[in-house]
């Protein structure tokens, strides 16, 4: 039997150095980028909706409740357009002002993925795009971005299909998970900060800036999404979220960042969408039809508020991310324990609606007894 050729690891990946906690210089740079990238993204995302919301209403970019919806009235959507402008301006300014001194080509690719993903989502919000065109667009963005990164970083072409599918898949996952108030804003905030810390730990200023731009942009959206005048991101916002995080993850991996920094911030979304899809396929349901079977949606069905369910998702994301990095830096035994902990947290998250449902049912039975 012929030997299978080994797949080369990404350039720069040192298996003896998984990254260290940021030192004084990295923390100083991180603080500067918080002020010059994260803060502007936050302020822009808070203020731009004042101008964007009336335009969306005038253009008829509205969300009408359907079988998948967790709301019961028509709401303005497409506010992700404001978040996209905030993220792109903040991250783009880091390139223009020289805050990102090295790996500028990588930063440009990530910036392009963010912009193109948002543009594809906006086309769906504004005019409607067929499923085939959307999928072709997502795959095209993933293929082009990964091809450029492979060429720039000198990595193996083996990673081309992996990066392509990863970006397209996570754009869809973020879209599927954007079904209750607060969940996308909190996910963008948490994952963005986790990626910024990963960038500081691995001395990658482009990754720090990208993470902070995403975190600031989605944090600025939260007051609009959770307040009385609730508005939705729309596809432009969920595509922006998925494209930005997947773009950062693929670029980080090809730059030599360990997967323990990159996969955990995405793990809860991946687990929720994958298990839900498999469950629906096994039941013989049409997977593409609107539904309310995601774990985060079922949590609201058993009594959690939108914010409560979104906080559960975010807490699980932070838990698995911190555990993975701590395990990675502590040693092989700790890495194995961290992996087991991650699997336990994900498993608990997946069964939580059933556990809470039984508790609610038991309480209801107790209250109805004479």
N, C-alpha and C positions, 0 to 999 in steps of 0.2 A: 504494500500500500504506500503510495507516494506521500511524502511529508507535506503537510500544509504550510505554505509560506507564512512566516510571522508578519503580523501587521505592525508597521513601525508606529511608535508612539509619537504624539505631537512634539514638535521641536521645542527644546527648552525644558522638557519635563524631567526633573531630577527626582528620581524615586527615593533619594535619601533626604530630601528637603520638602516637606509638605507645606511650607510657609510657616511663619512665626507671628506671634502677636506683634502688631505695629509698634515700632520703637518711637522715640521722641520726634525724629524727623518725619516719619510717616504720619504720626498723629498731628504734627504741625501742618503738613500738607493736606491731611484730611479736614482739619479745621478750616483751612483756607478755602477748600472746595465746597464745604458746607455753606460758607458765606457767599461765594461767588457763583455757585451753581445751584445748590439745593434751595437756598433762600429765594433767589429770583424765580425759580420754577414754582415754588409755593405761592409767592405773591401774585405772579402772573395767573396761575390757575385759580386763585381766589377772585381776582378782579375781572378777568376776561369774560366770564359768564354774564356779567352785566351787559355786555355788548352782544354776546353770542345768543343768549336765550331769546331775545325778541326776534332775531333773525330766524332762528329755528322754528319758532311759532309761525312766523310769516311764510316760511317755506313749506310748512306742513310736515315737518320732521317730527312725527308724533308716534308714541308707542300705544297701540291698541291692545288691551288684554286678550290673551288666548289661553290654550290649554297649559302652556308652560309658565304663564305669568304668576307672580306672587302678589300682584296688585290688581285693583278692581276698577280703575278709572283711567281714562286716556291721559298720558303724561308726555311732556316734551322730552324727546331723547336726542342723541347726537351731541350732548354736551362734552363728549370726549374730544370734539373738535377743539374746544378751548384748552383741554389738557394737552392735546397733541402739540398745539402751538407753543404752550408753556414749556414742555419738555424739549422740543426741537430748538427753541430759542436759547434756553438755558444751556443745553449740551453743545449746541453750535457755537455759542459764545466762548465756551471753554477752549474750543479749537482755534477760533479766530484770535483770541487774546493770548494764546500761547500757554494757557494753564496746563494743557496736555503737551508735554515737550517731546515725548517719544511715542512710538507706536501710533502715529497719527493716521496712518492708513487703516489700521484696525478700528480706530475711533470713527473714521469716515464710513466704514462699512456698517458699523453698528448704527450710526446716525441714519444711513440710507435705509436699513431694515426698519427702523422706527418710523421714518417718514412714509415709506412705501406701504407698510402694513396699515398705517392710519389712513392713507389715501384709498386703499382698497376697501376698508371698512366704511369710509365716508361715501364711496360710490354706492355701496349697498344701502346705507341709510337714506341717501338722497334720491336715488333713482331705482334701486333694486338691481341686483346682479344674479344671474343664474348660478346654481350650485356648481356647475362645471367650470364656469369662468372664475368663480371664487377660488375653487380648488386649484385651478391652473395658475392663478395669480399667486396663491400662497406657496405652491411648489416652485414657481418661477423665482419668487423672492428668496426662498431658501436655497435654491440651486445657485443663483447668481452670487449671493452673499458668501456661501461656503466656498465656491470656486475661487473667489477673490481672496478670501482668507487663506485657503490652501496655498495659493500662489505666493501671497505676500509673506506668509510665515514659513513656507518651505516644508509643509507637512505632506503626508501621504495622500494620494488621491482616493485611498480606501475610505477616507472620512467624508467624501463628497455626498454619497447617498445618506449617510447618517445625519449630517448637518441639515441637508435638505428636508428630510422627513421630520427631524426634530423641530425645526422652525414652523413648518406647516402644521404639524400636529398640535403644538402648544398654542398656536394662534386659535385653533378650533377649541381647544380645551378651555382657554380663557373666555372664549365666547360662550361656551356651554355653562360655565360656572358663574356668569354674570346674570344671576337671576333674582337676587335680593338686594335690598339697600345696604350699602356699606361694604359688601364683600370684595369688590374689585378695588375700591379705594384703599382698604386695609391691606389687601394682598400686594398692591403696588408699593405701598409704604413699607411694609415689612420686608418683602423680597428685595426692594431697591436698597434698603439699608443693609441687609445681609450681604448683597453683592458689593456694596461700597466697602464694607468691612473686609470682604474677601480680596478686593482690589488692593486695599491698604496692606493686608497681610502678605500679599504676593508682589508688592511694589509695582502695581499697574495703575498709573494715574487715570488712564482712559476708562478703566473699569470703575474706579472710585467716582469719577465725574458722571458716568452713565447711570450708576446706581442712585446717586444723589438726585440727579435730574428726574428720574422716574419716581423716586420716593417723594420729592417735593411736589411734583405735578399731581400725583394721586392723593397726597395729603390735602392739597388745596381743593380738590373736588369733594372731599368728604362733607364739609358743611352744606354744600349745595344738595348733596344726595340724601343727607340725613335730616335736613331742616324741613320746615313746613312747606316751602315751595319746592318739593322734591322734583328732581330731574334725573334722567338716566344718561349713562355714557353712550348708549347705542353701540352699533358695531364698530364705529370709528374708535371708540374708547376701548372696547374689549380687544379689538385687533391690535391697537396700540399697546395694550398691556401685554398680550401674548407675544407679539413681535419683538418688543423691547427686551423682555426677560429672556426669551429664547435666543435672541441675537446676542445678548451679553453672555449667556451660558455657552453657546457654541464658540464664540470668539475667545472666551476665557479658557475653555477646554483646549482649543487649538493653540493657545498661548502657553499651555503647560500648567494651568490651574487644576488642582486635584478635584475629582468629581464630588468629594465630600463637601466641598464648598458650593458646588454648582447644582447638584440634583436635589438635595433636601429642601431648598426654598420652593421647589416646584412639585415636591412629592405628593402633597395632599391633593392638589388639583389633578395630578396624573392618576392617583389611586381612585379618586372619586369618579372621574369620567370613565376610566377603564372598567372599573367594576360595574358601573351603571350600564355601560354599553354592552358588556358581556351578559349581564342579567336580562336585558331587553332582547338580545339576540337569542338567548336560550328560551325565552318565553315566546319566540316567534313574532315579536313586535317589529314594526317598521322603525328602525333606529333613527331615521331622519325626521320623524314626526315630532311635534312639540309634546313635551311631557313634564311631569313634576316628580321624577323618581331619583334625582340626585340626592346624595346624603344630606347636603346642606339644605335642600328643600324639604326633605322629610323631617329634619330637625324642627323646622317651623311648624310642620303639621302636628308635631307632638307637644307643642306649647312654647318653644323658644321664639323670641322676637327675631326680627331680621337682624338687628344688631347683635343679639345673643348668638345666633347661628354664625354670623360673620366672625365674631370674636373666637368661637370654637375653632373655626378653620384657621384663623391667624395664629392662635395659641399653639395649635398642633404644628403649624409650619415653623414657628420659632423654636419649639421644643426639639423637633427632629434636626433642625439646622444647627443649633448650639451643641446638641449631643454629638453630632457627626464630627464637628470641628474639634471639640474637646477630645473625643476618642482618637482622632487622627493624630493629634499632637502628643498624646500620652504614651502611645505604644501599641503593639499588635494586639495584646490582650484587651486593652481598652477599646481598640477599634472594633473588635468582635462584639464586645458588650454594647458598644454604641449602636452597632448594626442591629442587634437583637432589640434594643430599646426602641429604635426607629420603627422596626416592624411591629412592635407591640403598640406603639402610639397610633400607627396607621390602622392596625386592626381594630383598636378601640374606637377610633373615629368612625370606621365603616359600620360597626355594629351599634353605635351609640343611639341612633333613632329607635332601633328595636328595644334596647334596654330602657330608654326613657318611655317608650310606648307601653311597655309592660308595667312600668311604675305608675303611669297615668291611669291605665286600665284598672290596676289593683286599687288605687285610691278611689276611682269612680265607683267600683263595686262596694268598697267599704262604706262610702257615703250613702249609697242607696239601700243598704241593709236596714231593716226595721230595728 
